Amino acid sequence: MTGSLEATFRNEWPRAVAILTRVLGDLTLAEDAVQDAFTTALERWPRDGVPRAPGAWIVATARNGAIDRIRREQTFARKAELLARLQELPAEEDADMSSIPDERLALLFTCCHPALAVESRVALTLREVGGLATPEIARAFLVAEPALAQRLVRAKRRVRDTGIPFRVPPDHLLPDRLPDVLRVLYLVFNEGYAASAGDALVRHELCAEAIRLTKLLCVLMPDEPEAFGLLALLLLQDSRRDARLGADGELVLLADQDRRRWDRASIDEGLRVLRRAEAMRRPGPYQLQAVIAAGHAEGADPRVIADAYAVLERFDPSPVVRLNRAVAMALAGEVEKGLAILEAIEGLKGYSYLAAARADLLRRLGRRDEAAASYREALLLTDNGPERRFLERRLDEVAPTR
């Protein structure tokens, strides 16, 4: 795929799929039509040049292709109705698209619907809203391409069979549904920021895509402070990305990172976005996490950060937040209290970061045998190369002979 076509694919795919889905009422049919349009573009654009209005060209070509397909299909349900609705779309390849509603937000809510399994929501969002090709998503999550393709097929089939509506939820449902969207975007970022498997600690393309999609959400929902809170959090966390690996490619913990390698532009942007979220005066867990990330970026006292986690825990009393609060307390010098909180956490069995955090706190307290056991447990629970090497080095420190 040429550079110009690839850029158009990434930028125009979500809107084209959203427009066709609204008209056809079928995500699979819409995607097939848009995919055919891009296949045609791949054949024609290198020869004829990029159209003056690439997005309009794609929508018009997808529309015309869908009409041809439906006309050929003798048993197509609602054939006359679909053909009539497709006639509403402009057929001109350089048509003005400004009058066509932007349906990307509806597409995002459809892909993140709670009726879908979480892994399906992530894959479908990256495919339909992010415009990532199936091989790209498969590589990013270290999944075989056929398996990822099947996951997408099942997700789209479930959207159709369960009648998931293609719409932005009505106002009375929006507070309950928005967290599903935010969670999917955060999951995408986290898999990029701390890859669950493979030889790379960070997958830059997933971090960048999560930030891009969250920026899109903020554009489409400018009055939602938690969307801006999530964007601020992602920008502030992403600012430390390069410093998380040393010159030898090994993991560097936050406390040991070279702050000169933190991206100042990302920090400044994150702080601006956070101020915008806070100005709406509707605090939420993503905003509070962004406040904590801002504290790290600005060198706040560890005790202030530990206190911020205590506030966050009142909004989100989840085991992961409690784990982070315990680690923050240890960094503030209250190692025994942090360990006590860790030992009382339930619901994180098999979570590698819990075992690694417990090992670190035990190491700080000089309880070497117990620390070694926890490091071994953490090693059994992670498949990420840099993380495993870090844990192995720490295990050698507390149990040199193993």
N, C-alpha and C positions, 0 to 999 in steps of 0.2 A: 504494500500500500504506500503511495507517495506521501510526502510530508503534508502537502496541502489537503489531500483527501483524508489523511489520518486526523488532522486537526478538525476538519469539517465533521468527520464521524464523531469525534469526542464531543464537539460543541452542539451539533445539530441532531444527533441520534435521539437524545431524550425528548426534545420537543416534538420531533416527527412521530416518534412512537406514541407520545401522549396525545397528539392531535388525532392520529389514526385510531387509537384505542377509544377515545371519546366518541368518534363517529361510528366505529364498527362494534363497540361493546365487547371486544374480544382481544385480549392482549397478545395471544399467539398469532392470530391473523394479522394484527397490526404490525407485529415485529417481522413477520414474514414479508409483508409488503415493503416495509422500510429496508429490510435486508436486501430484497431484490433491487430496490432503487440504488442502494450503494454498490451492488454488484454491477449494475449498469453504469454507474459513475466511474467505477474502476476501469471499465472498458472504454468509455467515451472521453473522459476528462483528459487523459494523457494525449489523446489525439486532437480533441477540439478545444481544449483549454478549460479552465475553471469558470463556471457560469458567473454572471454578475451578482446573482443572488443565490448562493449555494443552498441555503436552507429552503428557499422557495422551490428550487429545482428538485430537491429530494422529496419534499412533500407532494409536489405535483406528479412526479414520477411514481411515487408510492401509491398515490390516489389512482392514477390511470392503470397501474398494474393490478391493484386490488379490484377495480371494475372488471378488467379482463378476466381475472381469476374467477370472480363470482359469476360472471356470465357463462363461463365454460362449465361450471359445476352445476349439473342438472338437479341435484338433490339438495342444494344449499338452503338451509332453513332461513327464513326471513329474507329471501333473495331480493324481492322487489323493494322492501324497506331499506335494506343496506345500500342498494344501488341508488336509491333516491337520496339517502343521507350523504353518500360520497359525492353526489353532484353539488352539494353545498360547498365543497372545498374548491379552491381555485385550480384550474387546469393549466394556467400559464406558468411557465418555468421561471419567470421573473416577476411573479405577482407580489403585490404588497401584502406582507404577512401580519402587519401591525393590527389588523382588525380581527385576527384569529386569537381567541383566548389562549393564554399561556397555561397549559394543563400540567406542567411539570410537577407542581405541588400535589395535585391529585395522583399523579403517577407515583410519587414518593410515598404517599400514604398507602396506596394500594400495595406497593412492594413491601412495606413494613407492617402489613396488617398482622395482628396477633393470632389470626387463624393459621398462619404459616409458621413452620418451625424456624427457630432463630437462624440456623445455618442457611435456610432457604431465603429468608429475608435479606441476609447479607449478600448472598450471591445474586439474587434478583435485583437488588438495589444497585449493585455495581454494574450489572449488565444493562438494565433499562434506564436508570437515572444517570449512572456514571459513564455509560457508553463504552465500557471495557468489553473487549472481545472475550469469548469463552476461554481461549487458551491463556489469555492474560490473567484471568481470575484463577484458573487452575494452577498456574505457576505461582501466583502470589500466595495461595493457601496450600501449596504442595499437595494438590489433589490431582489424580489422573484426569486428563481432559474428558474421556468418556464418562467418568463418574460425575464430574462437574456438569457436563451437558445433561445427564439424566436428572440431576438435582434441579436444574433449571426447568426441564420439561415437566417434572412432577409439580414444581411450584406453580407454573403457569396453568397446569391442569387443575390444580386445587383452587386457584383464583377463579377459574371458570366454573368448576363444579359446585363450589360452595357459594357462588354468587357474591363474592367480595365486591362491593360497589367501587366504581371508579369515580372517586370524588374526594374533596376535602371534607372531613367530618363536619357536621353542623356544630355550631358554637357550643351547644350543651355537651357534646361528646369530645370536643377538641382537647380539653385538659387531660382526659384519660388516654387519648390516642397519641398526643405529641410525644410523651416519653418513649413510646415504641420507636418512633423515628429517631429520636436523639440517641437511644440506646444502640440502634444499628450503626449509626455513624460513629459512635464511640468505639464499638466493637471493631469496626474497620480500622480505625486509627490505632487501637491497641495492638491488633495483630501486626500492624506495620511497625509500631514503636518497640514492641517486645515480642518478636516472632515466637510462636509456640513450638516450632520445630525447625530443623535445617541448620545450615552453617552460618547464616547471617543473623545477627542480633536484630538489626533494623532493616525493614523493607521500605525504602524511601517512597516507592510509588504508591503504596497503600496509605502512608501518612499524608502525602500530597493530595491523594484523591479524597480522603476523608475531609481534609480542610476545604478543598474545592466544593464538595457537596454541602458542607455546613455553611459556607459562604452563600451558596445558592439558596439554602433554606432561610438564611437571614434576609436575603433580598426578597424572597417570597412571603416571609412572615416578619415584617419589620417591627411588630409590636410584641414579639415574644421574647422576654428577657432571658429565658433559659436557653434559647437557640444562640443568643449572643454570648451567654455564659459558657456554653459548650465550645463555641468558636474561640473565645479567649483562652479557655483551658487548652485546647489543641495547639494553638499558636505558641503559648508559653511552654508547654511540654516539648513541642517540636524544636524550640529554640536551643534545647540542650542535646539534640540528636547527635551531632558530630562529636561532642565531648564524651559521649557514653562509651566510646571505644578508644583505647590508647593507640599509640603508634604501632604497637605489635598486633593490633586488631582484637585485643582482649577487653573484657567488660571493665568499666570504671564506675564505681558507685558514685551517687550524687555528691556525697561529702568530699570525695577525692577528685572531683572533676576540675579541669582547668577552665575557670569562668571566662577566660579570654577567648575560648572557643565557642562560647554561647553566641547565638545569632542575635545581635542587638536589634536589628530591624524587626525580627519576629517578636521579640520582647516588647518593643514599643507599640507594635500593632496590637498585640494581645492586651496590653494595658489600656489602650484607647478603647478597644471593644469592651473590655470589662467595665470601664467607666460608663459606657453607654448602657450596658445591661443594668448596672447598679442605679442609674438615673431613673429607671422605670419603677424602682421601689417595690419589686416583687421578688424577693430572694428565693433561691432554690438551690438544690444540691450541686448543679454544674457551676453555678456562679460561685458557690462556696469553695469548690475544688479549684476554680480559677483564682480565687483569692489566695489559697494556699500556694498554688504554683507561682503567683505573683510575689508572694513572700520569699520563696526560694530565689526568684530572679533578682529581687532587690536586697537579698542578704539579710532577711529578717532574723531576729533572735529565734533559736529553735523552740524556746518556750512559747513564743507567740504562735508559731506554726502548730505546736501541740494543742494549744488552746483552740485554734481554728478548727482542728479536727474534732474536738469535743463539740463544737457548735454544729459542724457538719453531721455528726453522729445523731444529733437530735432530729435533723431532717431525714437522714438516711441511716437507720440503725442496722445496716447490713454487716455481715461478718468481715467483708473486705475493708469497709471503712474502719471498723474496730481494729483490724490488723494494722492499717496505716497509722491509726492513732497511737497504737502501742509502740510502733517503730519510732514515731515522732517523739514520744515521751522518752524513749531510750536515748535518742540523739540529743535531747535536752538534758540528759544526765540522770533521768529517773529510770534506770535500767531494770531494777527490781519490780517497779510498778508496771513497766511495760511488759515484762515477762509474765506477771500475774494476769494481765489482761489477755495476753496470748494464750495462756494455758486454759483460760475459761471460754475461749471462742469455740462455738459449735457451728457445724454446717460447712466446714471447709476441708473435710477429709479428702485426701488425695490432691490437695492444692500445694504445688511445689513452693510457692512463695511463703506460705505459712511455715513449712518445715525449714526453709532457708532463714527466715527471720528469727525463728526460735533458736536455730543453731548460732546465729550471730550474737544474739543476746546472751546465750549461755557462754559463748566464747569470751564476751566482754566481762562476764562475771567469774571467769576462770574455771568454769565447770567443764573441763575439756572432754571427759568421756561422754557426757550427755550431749555436748556440742557435736562431737564426732558422729554419734548415732543420728542426730538430726540432719547433719550434712549428708550422711549416707542415704537417709530417707529422701532428702531433696533431690539427690542425684538420680534416684529411681523414678522420680516424678517429672523429670524434664528431658526433652529430646533436643533442646537448642544447644548447638556447639559451644559458643562463647560462654553461656551460662554454666554448662557442665564443666568447662575448664576452670572457671572462676571457683566453683564449688570444690573442685578437686584440689585446687591450691589451698583453699581454706581448710579443707580436711587434712591436708599434709601439715598445716601449721599446728593443729590441735592433736593429731595422731600421726606423727611422722612414720611410724613403723607399720601402721594400718594392720 
